[in-house]
């Protein structure tokens, strides 16, 4: 079985990571990589890390003679793209924008693509909305508790992300001279990923009415997310650990760590590491992942694997750097 894949919007960070993953996927052939801004340029001119791995050239035309289409477009542009084109119904779609995470108006219904939440729905889906990067890390820290209706207090979240989370377009807060040696809070209590986090918790725990107070932080590094969540819990650490281990036993990319993890353990992998501490009635959950992989392109490939009945880990046996 060879899956023909097309990538729309391949010049950005998530597009580059997706090309890298699919080039080495044993069951995939990249049919084309679309980019309006880089059409005609070799992919390696925009993504020099792929030198020696591909001789593909960006195109401004789109070939629907593919099995799956990955949309790596800016938020709002995926809906415009689909509304303007008649895409054959047998072409599966994985959208990496936020356009269809909460609802999927139009003729193509989208399934929310967090495998640890609804793997079976993804397996039968024709269209998947890939979760946000912050949303993935935070949800993975809450799903086991929500599955047993155990979130009965407000959840406090502080999470820091690398500069690649802001995309490749230049803006004042992405310049090296501003970002280096600097951190800052942004979108406190109002980040767009809160809506999908809350929706997933409510899916597992109907009647959930507590607040999720989320403070996002810009970090002075390039990739990765570390989220620290704390809430009230009457469970012992051993009970919480058993709950998390049981919940994630069927899921190949989420691991409970006995040591407080750091970002370098997961960068350049599709893994999420979770760590638990109990301080009297306060439960601390630390979640770390790579925002471009488990938080974006790696999860998109994971979803594709499920949609086509492949091994969930195919093409994603990535190893972190030791340094």
N, C-alpha and C positions, 0 to 999 in steps of 0.2 A: 504494500500500500504506500503510494507516494501522494502526499497532500500538496497541492499547488496553492501557494500563499501569495497574496498581494498585500503590500503595505502602502497606505495612503498617509502622507505627512511624515516621510522618513528622515527628514533633515534634523530633527530635534533629538534631545537626549533619549527619550523613550524609543524613538524610531531607530536610533543607532544601536541601542541595546537589543531591540527586537531583531534587527538584522543579524547581529552577532549570534544570538541564540538560535535563530532559525537556520543559519548557515551550517551549524553543527548538529542540527536535529536529524536523527537517523531516518525519519519518515517524512521529511518536508523538503520541498524545493521552492525557493523564492522565485516567483514568476516575474515580478516587477516591484520596484520601489518608486512611488510617486512623490514628487515635490515640485510645487510651482516655483519656489524661490531658487531651487538648485537644478532645475531641469537641464539636461545635457552634460552635467558635471559627473565625473566618476564619483562613486560613493566614497571612495577613499580620500577624495579631496575635502569632503566635509567631515568624514569620520576616519581620520588617519590611523586610528588604532586597528582598523580592519585591513590595512595594507597586507597583502599576501593571502587574504582570506576570501576576497571577492573581486571580480572584475565587472560587476554590474554598474550601470550608469543610471542616474536619476532620470525619470521620464515625466512629462506633463500629461501623458495620456493614461487612461485606466482601462485595463483589460478585465472584463468580468468572466472570462473563461478560467476561473480559479475555483478552488473549493472553499477557501476562507479568506476574508478580507479583514485586515487589522486597520482600524482607524486611529491614527496617532495625531489627531487634530486638536487645535485649541478648543477650549470650552465654548460651546455654542455653535461651532463649525460642523460638528458631526450631524446635527439635525439639518443644517443647511445642505450638507453634502447628500444626505439620503433623500431629502425632499426634492432635490433637483435631478435625481437619477432614478431610472427603473432598474433596480438590481435584481437579477433572477432569484427566485425564492430558494433555489437549491444552494446558493452561496451563503455560507455561514458568516456571521459578523461578530468580531470582538471589538468593542469600542472602548478606548482608553480615556475618553473624556468623561465629564460628569453629566453629560446630556441626558442619559437614560438610566441613571442610578436610582432615581426616586420614582420615576414614572416613564412609560413608553408610549406616548401618543402616536397615532398613525397606524399603518398597516403591519408594521413589524414589531411584535412584542419582544421585549428584552427581559432577560433573567439577570438578577443581581449576582455577580460572579465572585462571591467569596466561597471557595470550596469547603472551608471548614464550617460553613453555615448551611449550605444547601447543595451538596455535591450531586445528589440525584437529579435535582432540577436542572443543573448545568449539563449533565449527561444527556438529557433529552432536549436541550435548548437549541434553537437555530440562531439566536442572537443573544450575546452576553454583554452586559455593562460591567466593565472592570472596575473594582472599587478604588477609591482614593488611597493614597499612600498613608497619610495619618490615620484615615479611617480603618485601614487594615490592621495596623499595629495596635490601635486602641481597642478595636472589636475583639481581636484575638485575646486580649487581656480580660475581656468581660464575658465572652460567650459561655464558658463553662458555668459561671455563676448564674447568668440569666437562664440557662437551660434548666436549672433547678429552682428558679424563682427566688434567688437569694440576694438580689440587689434591692435592698430596702432602705438605703440611705443615699444621699447625694454622692456623686462620684467626682473627685477632684483629679484633674489631669494636667500635668505639665509635660510638654513634648518638644524636643528640639530636632530640627531637620537641617540637612546640608543644603548648599546653594543650588544644587541641581534640581531640588524640589520646586524652584521658581521658574524652571524652564530655561531655554537657551537665549531668549530675547533679552537684550540689555535693558536694565532699568537701574535707578540710583542704588538700590539695595543689593544688586548683584555684582557690581564692580568690585574687583579684587581690592582696590584701595579702601573701599568702605567695609567690605566683608571681613577682610583679614584682621585678626586680633580684635574682633568686635562681635557682640551678640545683641539681639533686641527682641522684644515681644511685639507681636502683630496680631491683629484680628482677635483680640482677647474676647472670649465668650461668644463670638459671632462667626467662627470659621465655618466655611461651607460644608466641611465634612461632618459637622455635628448632626446634620439631618439624617444622613445615611447610618451613622452610628446609632442614633436613637431608634430609627426604624428597625434595625436588626435586633436590638435589645428587646423592643416591643414584640417582635415576631416570636422570640423565644419566651418572653415573660409578659404575656398580655396584662394590661393594667399597670405597667411600669409608669410611675409618675414622679420619680425623683429627678433632680437636675444633674446633668453632666456638665461640669464647669471646666472648660478646656482653655488652657493658656498655651498657644503655639509660640515657639521661639525660633528665630533664625540663628543657625549656628555658623561658626567660622571654619567650616570644613565642607567638602564637596558632596559626599553622599552618605546616606544612612539616617535613620530615625531612632531616637531613644525616647520612649514614653514612660513616665512614672505615674501610675494611677493609685489612688488610695481611697478607701471607703470603710465604713463600719461593717464588721462581720463578727458573728458569734461563733464561727467555726475555729477550730484550732488549726495551726499551720499544717499538721499532718492530714487533717480532714480536707483542707483546701488542696493540698498537694495530690491527694488521691482523686479528688474531683477533676482536677486539671489533667492528670495523667490518663484517667479513664476517658475523658472527653476527646483528647487528642491522640489516643492510641491508634485510630484508623487513619490518621492524617500524617503524611510523610514529611512535611516541611516544618512542623511546629514541635519544639522540644522544650521540656522543662529543665532548666539549669539549676544545679545545686549551688552554683557560685554566681555572685552578682555579675552579669555579663557586661561586655563593652562592645562598641560598634564594630571593631575590627574582626570580631568573631563571625559576623554575618555579612559584612560588605563583600560584594561580588558573589553572593549566594542567593538562593531562593528560600532561605531559612528564616524563621522567626524564633528567637529564644525568649522564653518567659522565665521570670525569677520571682519567687514569693518570699515575703517576710511578714511576720505577725508581731505587732507591738501593742500589747493589751488588746483593746477592741479594734484597733486599726489594722487593716490588711493593705499591704503594699504589693503591687504587681508591677514589675519592670518588664517592658517589651522592647526588643531591638530587632530591626530588620533593615534591609537595603531598600531605600525608597524607589530606586529605579528597577529593582528586580521583584522581590516579593510584593513591593508596593506599586508595581506597574508592569513592566514588560515580562518579567519572569512569571508573574501571576497570569498574565494574558496567555502565555504559552501553556501554563498549567491548565487553564480553562480550555484551550484548544485541544489539549490531550484528552480531557474528559469528554468534550463534545464529539470527538471522533473515535471514542472507545479505545484510546491508546493507554499505555501505562502512564499514570499521572506524573511520574518523574521523568519521562522521556525528554532528553535534551536539556535537563536541568540539574545534572550531577556536577554542580559547580563547587569549587573549593575556595575557601577564603585565603587571603594572603596571611603569612605568618607574621607580618610586620605592619 
